[in-house]
Amino acid sequence: MKRRNRRVAATLVAGAAALALTGCGLQPATSFVPAAAPGTIEKIDDLPDGAHITVTSKNFTEQLVLGKIGVLAAKAAGFDVTDETNVPGSVAVRQLMTGHDADMTYEYTGTAWLTYMGHKEGIPDKQEQYQAVKDEDAGNGLTWLPPAPMNNTYAFAVRKEAVDELGGITKLSQIADLPKDQRTFCVESEFNSRADGFKPMLEQYGLELGGSGDNGIPKGNVDILDTGTVYTATDRGKCNFGEVFTTDGRIKSLGLSVLQDDEGFFPAYNVAPVLDSATLKEYPQLADVYDQISPKLTDAVLQELNRQVDVEGREPADVAFDWMVKEGFITKA
């Protein structure tokens, strides 16, 4: 009863905000999704009338797209859905889930392990990281479904026209083979100072920041830039290697090539559907709904969906809808 009361309270808050807008003849933009009908995600036959779930997400591009995918999938399956996507900050979304005021979100394994659970080091092996998070969060009343292939972790990218100039480089380990003056980097200030960031990454690959030996990276070879500037700086040749996130749409739009982390330094940040365990027990069919979608969520797919929002200016709900229709998960109503 306590769990249901909290959910009702959260729904009333969302409803009050919606009424404030609809009273003026407007629809809240954050809760809009195009009308959808079932596709390969079929309406659950024995779903009781009024079956309800709340879907939440954070408020950056990728999370907005994933959140709308979560909403559309539940609607196609026949649920009455409260759309609480576009929540400011990871902590607020986590509180909605652990407080059992939301039923579903897409979350990153590395974020849960390092940020929410407080572990000091991530686990590079994707399956091991997922299993560790799944096991620990079971005690919080949350169930992690199998993760998607997409892994939104740190990486380094090079502009494609420079790949051949740098000896056909495809892996981070090959940077050590380059002349010292070609080992140039663009990084954000946070990554430069993180305990699991730039300096330890270089050490993992046999390089030393500020070192004078053959494995050295002169500090003058490193540009510390504001968030987001790294992508354009790398594309324009300010540096050969720019720090990026692997599913960022600018990788595709700028024609950057991501280097393989062949020594497995960066933690795994695979995204997975996370469900309230009590909700999943009540509606076990939800696992089949979201398990259909996860295998299709690859780095390349999210790069493209993110690009459509960030570069073309499309609404996340429309981007999510068109992709789900294309994949056959839903159909146009």
C-alpha positions, 0 to 999 in steps of 0.5 A, a space after each residue: 500500500 505504501 508503495 502504491 501511495 507514493 506512486 499516486 503522489 508522483 502521478 498527481 504531481 505530474 498530472 498537476 503540471 500537465 493540467 497547468 498546461 492543458 488548461 492553456 490549450 497546450 500539451 506538455 512537450 516532455 510527455 508527448 509521444 506520437 500515437 502508436 499501435 502494436 507491431 512485434 511488441 503486441 498488446 498483452 492479452 491478459 493485461 487487466 484494465 487500468 494496468 499502469 507503469 511510470 517510465 522515467 529518464 534523465 534529461 540529456 539527449 540519449 536518455 530522452 530518446 531512450 526514455 521515449 522508447 521505453 514509453 512507446 514500448 509500454 503503450 504498445 503493450 497496452 499499459 497506461 503510461 505516466 511519462 516522467 522522462 526528462 528528469 534533471 540529474 541522475 540522482 533524481 532518477 535514481 531516487 524515483 526508482 529506489 523509492 518505487 515511484 517509477 517502474 522503468 528506466 534505461 540505466 548505464 551499468 558503469 553509472 550504477 556501479 560507480 556513482 550509485 553504489 559507490 565502488 571506486 573502480 569499474 569493471 571493463 568486462 561488460 558481462 561481469 559489470 552487468 552481473 555485478 550491478 544486477 546482483 547488488 541492485 536486487 537488494 534495492 528491489 530493482 531488476 536489471 534486464 539483459 543489457 544492450 550492445 551499446 556502451 556509452 563509455 569514454 573513448 578517443 577518436 581521430 578525424 578520419 582523414 588523419 587515420 592514414 597519416 597516422 599509419 592506419 591507426 585503429 587502436 589506442 595501443 598504436 599511439 605509443 608507436 607514433 613519433 612524440 610530436 604526433 601524440 597530441 590530445 584534446 581532453 575535457 578538464 574533468 577527464 584530465 583530473 579523474 582518478 580513472 581518467 587521462 593520466 592512468 589511461 596513458 599509463 595503461 598504454 605505456 605512456 607517461 604524461 610529462 615524461 621526457 623518455 621515448 614513451 613521454 607525452 609532453 604537457 604541451 601536447 595536451 589541450 584542456 578544453 570545455 565540454 563539447 569543444 573537444 569534438 570540433 577541435 579534433 575534427 579541425 586538427 587541433 589535436 590528433 586524438 580527442 576524448 569522446 563518448 562512444 554514442 555521441 552523435 557528433 562522432 558520425 556528423 563530424 566523420 570521426 573514427 573511434 579507436 579500439 580500447 584494446 587494453 580494456 581500460 575504460 569501464 563498461 557503460 552498457 545501457 539496460 532496462 531497469 524495472 521495479 521488481 514488484 512491478 515486474 512480478 505483477 507484469 512479467 510480460 514486461 521483460 519480453 517487451 524490453 528484451 525485444 528492443 535491447 539487441 538493436 540498441 548498438 553504438 551506431 544506432 544511438 550515434 544516429 538517433 542522437 545525431 538527429 536530435 543534436 544536429 538536425 534539431 528533431 524532437 526525441 519523441 519523434 526520433 524514437 517513434 520513427 526508429 521503432 516503426 522502422 524496426 517493426 516494434 510498433 506501427 503508426 496508429 
